[in-house]
Amino acid sequence: MSSKVFTDQEVKELRKNPNVKRVSHLGITYTEKFKLHFIEENQKGKWPRLIFEECGFDIDVLGKHRINSSADRWRLADKRREGLRDMRKGSSGRPRIKPMTQEQFITKLKAENEYLTQELKFRQELERLERQVMREKKSGRNRNMKSSKD
């Protein structure tokens, strides 16, 4: 987040821009469409500042640092599997605050049960394979011992 704080007038102006998803005095969230457009244009060789200007942003309001850090962040994100999608939506890491309905709770328990069942099957198969390897090692030692006596 940039240290520049937007004034009330700047917030109003930024909200009018169709490339802005959300804006407050402290930060701005851009639309996914704008981020994709930015990446495409930037890969063609356009400078970040020029792309922002062409999309209706006042460079003096945003500031050079905010533009450059957004550009760096989006280029990096474009290389990730998730891409430019906002990852804050589904998994913030915070505990659930709203109480679950019975259906949601049952669905959650079923999923948890399925996961634990799969984990148990995996562990049992792993133990079976480990026992098999140990038996093969033992039988291999016994064979080697017999052949050395002959």
C-alpha positions, 0 to 999 in steps of 0.5 A, a space after each residue: 500500500 502506498 503512503 499517499 492518501 487520497 483526498 475526498 475529491 480524488 476518491 470521487 474522481 477515481 470512482 468514476 473511472 470504469 477501471 476502478 473496482 474499489 477505492 478508499 482514501 488509502 488504497 485502490 483496487 483495479 478491475 481484472 479487465 484493466 489488469 489484463 489490458 495492462 499486461 497485454 499492453 505492457 508486453 507489447 512494450 508500452 510503459 506503465 505510466 502511458 497505459 494508466 494515462 490512456 485508461 483515464 488515470 491522473 498520474 499525479 493523483 496515483 503517483 509514480 510509485 503506486 503505478 510502478 509497484 502495481 505494474 511489478 505486482 501484476 507482472 509477477 501475478 501473471 506468471 502464477 497459476 492463479 493469474 491476476 485473479 484477486 486471491 483475497 476472496 475465498 481464503 483470507 485465513 480468518 475463521 468463519 464468523 457467520 454460523 453455518 446452517 445445518 446443510 452447510 455443516 453436514 456438507 462440511 462434515 461429509 467433506 472432512 470425513 471423505 478427506 480423512 477416509 482417503 488419508 487413512 487409505 493412503 496411510 494403510 497402503 503406505 504401511 503395506 508397501 513398507 512391510 513388503 519392502 522389509 520382507 523383500 529385504 529380509 528374503 534378499 539377505 537370507 538368499 545372499 547368506 545361503 549363496 555365500 556358504 556354498 
